[in-house]
Amino acid sequence: MIQKKICMLGGFAVGKTSLVRRFVSNVFSDQYQTTIGVTVEKKCVTVASQEIMMVLWDLYGEDEFQHVRDLYLRGSSGYIVVMDGTRKDTLQTALALQQTAANTVGPVPFVSIINKADMRSEWEIDEHVIEQLRDRSWTVLFGSAKLGQGVDELFLNLATQMVQRPPLSNTHP
Amino acid sequence: MSSDSGRSLPNSPTSEGFTSREEDWTQLRTLLLAPEQTQLDELRERLDHRMVHSQEVSQVLPEAIAIRGVGDQQLSNALTPYVENGFIAAVRKSPRAIVDAIAPIMGPAIRQAIARALQSMTQSLNRSLDESLSIRGLRWRLEAWRTGRPFAEVVLVHTLRYRVEQVFLIHRETGLLLHHVATDAAVVQDQHVISGMLTAIQDYVRDSFGASPDQTLDQVEVGEWTVWIEQGSQAYLACVIRGTPPASLREDVHDALAHIHALHANALADFAGDATPFKATQPYLESCLLAHYERPPKQGALKGWILIGLIVLGVVWWGWMAYQAQSRWSHLLDRLREEPGIVITQARSMWGDYHIEGLRDPLAKAPTALVIEAGLNPATVKMEWAPFYALDAPLVLARAQSILRPPESVQFHIEGGILVATGSASPDWAREAKRLAVLVPGISQYRDDGLVTASISALLDRINRTVIHFPSGSSTVEPSERVALDTVAAILRELDQLVSQSSQRVHLEVLGWTDATGPPARNLQLSQERAEAVVAVLREKRLDKAATVVLGSVRPLDQGGSNQESANQRVATLRATLTAQGQDSQTADP
């Protein structure tokens, strides 16, 4: 078994913690609880007959007052960028965070997800924008932590990418 | 091209020309195509003979495996089942060889594990035995019962100075767990999450306080636990310690981490999530699992027992003394209650001081004597007595005696509140007694029916008429005559009582007599002997104080008396008189 550090990135209240809890414990709570600092969870998955322990660092949500420090990103083997489909501003935050992550940990695999698919009618992020993201070679998935849709796929997708890519040297710029 | 040339050769027109041309062609072909032909033969040889192919593969196989192994895990995944099957087959085929191979590794490991388990068991057994029977142990049992915690945990909390319960070796950059060891007693949560959180907490603290990377979080304290973090360049050690560890433990942890860095420098630098190589760090991490228990000094325990013994002895002695004092006190109260003329109205004791209040007849026995008799110190017993007249018969009698002052010849006794006087007394006393008796408290009536009253002169007369007879020629008082002397003695005592108040004394003169027969000198001597004999008898009755007894003169023989008369002269006679200052005041002659 190999262990991998994975960071959850995204604006505040996009559903990072909800996705992690749905993935790890298969539970969901409507009550919003802001994450202070970091919460660490773990789950083991098997991808391509390779067992992986995903150690998930659920970071606090970034907003105009609090910027995610690169300190927490160090040593990540992959990361997940979460957006809230109903708030267009979370897209800008996601782009900025991805840039920070790429600068800190280098070209490691990452997956992005537009959460709250259960409220599709209220989405502000449209197909055009999503296409632009995919043009930038982003993997963009849709999901709902509330309904449990697309959650396992999200993490397994990242795990698969990490297995396929030869391990990088941990030295980064 | 060469094959085309070859195919055109058999088309020659003549046999001779054909042969020579054939040879030429062969020569030419050999000259031109010899290297290619050799290569062609070799290739055919390779295709036809696999052995040759394997040999060449064997030359590149190690490199090939190494290159592929670096690329990804697929080679390992592909080989794992075959390696497993091969190993199983090998074990089945010759287990002995496997045993021989692993024995040098497994033997010490098993011995070490068993030794550690035994040591741990012995330690806990010793501690349990030590603590089960002591006062402290009982107190801890009580605490365990009260708080609902296991006894072992309560003992641990009280005796443990420190114990390293878990050691985490954590990759510094990723926060991933490299290796983890824990004691049997430790409660281990998810160590992977803990190692991630420990790293995150350090990052968080550093981020929050704007610390530089070399400023690190070294210690976290949570309740009974302390987490020590020892930083290394690539990895850090986190020790979960229960209790208060000594500073020297830091050095041990630091040494262990330094060894790990030295031995696993490459593995640490290349770490990409596979923690397998770090299983070899187990001994170093275990070397950090130290513990120190507080052992109560034996001497202290002995002192404690002696102290407890002394306290118990003291309590027993105090209890015994208190019991004895209480017994004496009860005994005193019983005795006082029994005693006539004493009534207790209030009695209390407090810390060795006693207080009694009550009524006491002045004629009753002194209470202090009873206190001493009961064994108590009179100084500790305070008594307050109010005087009163008791109606108990002995006290009424004593009171009558003290007030009426009867002569010795008078006896008193009480019959249901009636004072009865018997014996003999002077008429004066009898009259006075009759008047005073009914005034004595406790006496309702006075009866003196049995009291004989007589005058002094009548009594003197009775003595003077007494005659003691002797046989002829004898001066021995016959037993029959002694009765008369007894009466004389009683009268003398009575007289003595009667005259005692008038400062007079009774004077008794004894006279001896003889008959006319025999020589006068002999008779004179005999008469003297008879008088002395009577005096001797009276003296036996101890009348010295009652009367002055003197030997009287010896009367000469009366001349011319008859025999009958002569017989009557063999006597001793008495003459009692009252004297004042040695002089006769009253004489009664027979």
Contacts between the chains, C-beta under 8 A, distances in Angstrom:
chain1	res1	chain2	res2	distance
A	1	B	274	8.0
A	2	B	272	7.2
A	2	B	273	3.7
A	2	B	274	4.7
A	3	B	174	7.8
A	3	B	176	4.4
A	3	B	177	7.0
A	3	B	192	7.0
A	3	B	273	4.5
A	3	B	274	7.8
A	3	B	275	6.5
A	4	B	176	7.9
A	4	B	273	5.2
A	5	B	174	4.5
A	5	B	175	6.3
A	5	B	176	6.0
A	5	B	196	7.6
A	37	B	200	6.5
A	37	B	201	7.7
A	37	B	204	4.1
A	38	B	197	7.6
A	38	B	200	3.8
A	38	B	203	7.2
A	38	B	204	6.4
A	39	B	197	7.9
A	39	B	200	8.0
A	40	B	175	7.6
A	40	B	193	5.2
A	40	B	196	3.4
A	40	B	197	4.7
A	40	B	200	5.7
A	41	B	193	6.5
A	42	B	190	6.7
A	42	B	192	4.9
A	42	B	193	5.4
A	42	B	196	7.2
A	49	B	77	5.3
A	50	B	73	5.7
A	50	B	77	6.9
A	52	B	273	7.8
A	53	B	192	6.4
A	53	B	273	8.0
A	55	B	174	8.0
A	55	B	175	7.3
A	55	B	176	6.1
A	55	B	192	6.0
A	55	B	193	7.6
A	55	B	196	5.1
A	57	B	175	7.7
A	57	B	196	6.6
A	57	B	200	6.6
A	69	B	203	7.8
A	69	B	207	5.2
A	71	B	203	4.7
A	71	B	206	6.9
A	71	B	207	5.6
A	72	B	200	6.9
A	72	B	203	5.5
A	72	B	207	7.9
A	74	B	173	5.3
A	74	B	174	7.6
A	75	B	171	7.2
A	75	B	173	3.8
A	75	B	174	3.2
A	75	B	175	6.7
A	75	B	176	7.6
A	76	B	174	7.5
A	77	B	174	7.7
A	77	B	272	7.7
A	77	B	273	6.5
A	163	B	72	7.7
A	163	B	73	7.6
A	164	B	72	7.6
A	166	B	70	7.7
A	166	B	71	5.6
A	166	B	72	5.9
A	167	B	272	3.9
A	167	B	273	7.3
A	168	B	272	7.9
A	169	B	270	8.0
A	170	B	173	6.4
A	170	B	174	7.9
A	170	B	271	7.3
A	170	B	272	7.2
